[in-house]
Amino acid sequence: MKILFVSNLYPPNVVGGYERLCFEVASAMAEAGHEVTVLTSSFGGKVADYPRQTVLRTLRLMVGENIYSPWTGTEADRDALNAGNVAALDAALDQARPDVIFAWNLFFLHPVFLGALEATGRPVVMMLTDNWLINMREGQWMGEFFRDHVFGDKPFDPAQPAEPAPVRPAPTGVKAWLRALLHPAPSPSHPPPVREPRHRLGASAIFGAEFMRDLHHAAGFRFRREVVVHNGVHQSPRPAAEYRDRTSTVQPGELRLLFAGRLVDLKGADTAVDALAQLDREALRRAGIERVRLTLLGDTQDENYLRLLNDRIAASPFAHEIERREPVAHDALFALFQDHDVYLFPSLYEPFSLTLIHALAEGIPTIASRAGGNTEIVRDNETGLLFRKGDAADLARAINRMGADGALRQRLMLRGQAVAAEFTFARMIGQMEEALRAPS
């Protein structure tokens, strides 16, 4: 099978898990004997060649100096960029002559490019592990979803959208970027419940989570074929002796908490910082925990959010318990997880997290927010603990419970490992291959 992957970013130019997963899937497809061509952008400036892959870095993205700053070009600049991207797509099609086009994250590309993709006459399968398609076609709806359900307090029910929540104070970081990107600006009222799909696409869709399927349905999208393929990760079995016994903490008398992820507002590191001040320290002391330490590990690209986070840390009476660290390589994650007692995953919005699967598979007791696809991985009181997103007090209660109960940590670890074993990379690739063959 000849497959043309289309992605806004591709290694070695990466920001998050989407483009890393795209690379891993493309590499696996090439290893399986498929002819793989990748059409991507040159954003980031890095170049690398990969075995059995033809990588065309000829697209241009509508972004500013970095991925977190908005596009500031003129209308003429936009038109020229779109024309260049459509020409790049045509050239890639002439070169690859694909049996199927596998469209990944198309954030920062214009709807004109999506229209050209749909007009190729070739089968198109969209990998929807994020909301890029909704932003392209239903930007106002997506803006209101973020306002009401992500940064607001209303639960998401795809069958019956909630009334709008009060608009919160002016956001920073990704929130500000989203507002600059989405046009027109959200109206004061919530969109009515979707009864009939507004967009019936000839393309097929692979959803990375049930949450993403429900989100696209709520936004009014239907596809030629639809399938949920939960993301999977490479899992290398290790001897049981290499996994830490969670009935005791890494260091006697100390509870080590870990946040590892992108330092942007959607990931909620500030919620973890705020939770430190709301812990029941006396209850922890009765359980033998005299000290708490929070490690925040992540990139530093979103300068606006970093300023907010650093201010939040400086204002905390427990700033001395917080350590900032740089990201680590993937092969260092296991040691990192073994060196901490509890993994915190406080996202406000999370389609489906590969890092969360890694955490469970590698044996660290985990507390995650009830956001998006998190609940398809972490089952409350079975494979981890769940808390209300953005609620530092609720997170603190979960930390208290986890910190004070070694038997609970051990039970959640063992069951979490068993469930994480279901989310394998090989299973995901097999299901994707089946979906890619279906439209042809």
C-alpha positions, 0 to 999 in steps of 0.5 A: 500500500502506498501511503501519503502521510500529511502532518503540520510537524514531523521529527526532528521538529516536534512540540508534543505527542501528535507528531511523535506518534505520527512518526512512529506510525509512519516508521512502523508502516514502512517497516511493514513494507508499505511505501511511505511518503510524508508531506510536512512543513519545514517549521523548526528548521531541523532536517533528518532522513529516515529509513524507507521514508520519503519526507517532503518538508515543503508546507508552510504553517500560519504561525508566528516566530514560534508555535505559540505566537499567532500568524501576523501576515497580510491577506496577500501573504495568506493567499500566497502561503495557501497557493504554495501549500496546495502546489506542494500537495499536488507535487507530493501526489505526483511523486507518491501516487498514494493509494490513501492519504493519511491526514494527521494534525493540520493545525496552522494550515488554512481550510483552503488546504483541507479543501484541496486535500478533499478534492484530490479524488483519493481516499482520505483518512483523518487521524483525529487525536485533537481538535484541528478539524473542528477549529478549521470548520467550526472555530466559533463552536470550538471556542465556546467549547473551550470557554464553557467546558475546558476553562469553564465548569460545565460538564461535557455531554455531547447529546445535550450541550450545557448552558454557557458558563461565566466567562473567566478572566483574560487567559494567557498562553495557549488560551490567548493563542486560541482566541487569536486563532479562532474567528469569529470570536465566541458569541455570548450564547452557547450553540444549540444542540446538534441534531443534524450533522452540519458536515458530512465528509467523504473522508474516513476518520480514525478517532484516538479516543471515544471522547474525540469521536463524541467531540466531533459528533457534538460539533456536527461532523460525520464521516464516510467511515468511523473507527475508534483506535486508542493510541498505543505505546511501545511497552518493554516487559521488565523484571518485577524486581525493577518496579518499586514497591509502592507500599512505602515511599521512595524516601522515608518520611517524604512524598515525591509528586511528579508532573511531567508534560508540556508547561502550557495552561491546558496541562494544568501544572498550576493546579498541582502547585495550588494543591500543595497549599491545600494538603492536609499536612497533619493527616500526612504526618500521622501516616509518616509523611513529614515532607512533600516535594513536587517536581515540575518537568516540562519544556519552556516554550510558552513564555506567557504561561511560564511567567504565570506559573513562576508567579504562582510558585513564588506566591506559594507558601510551599515554594520551597517544596517545588523543583523545576526540571528540564524534560528528559529523553523517553528512555529516561522516563522509567527511572524518573517514574521509579524515583517518584511516588505519585504522578499528577496529570492535571490537564484541563483538556486531554484527547488521549495521552501517551504519557499517561499510558506510559506512567501506568505501564511503568508502575507509578501510582497516578492521579488524573483529572476527569478530562477528555480521554483520561477517563478511558485510561484511568478508572477511578479507584481501580487504575488510579484516582480521578479529580475534578479538572482545575480543582486544586482542593479536589486534587489535594484530597486525592494526594492526601489519600494516595500519600497516606495509604501505601496499600492503595498505591500498590493496588492501583499500580498493579491494576494500572499496569494490567490495564496499560498493557491493553494499549500496545503499539502493535494493536494500534498499528494493526487496527490502523492498517485495517482502517487505511485499507477500508476506503480503497 
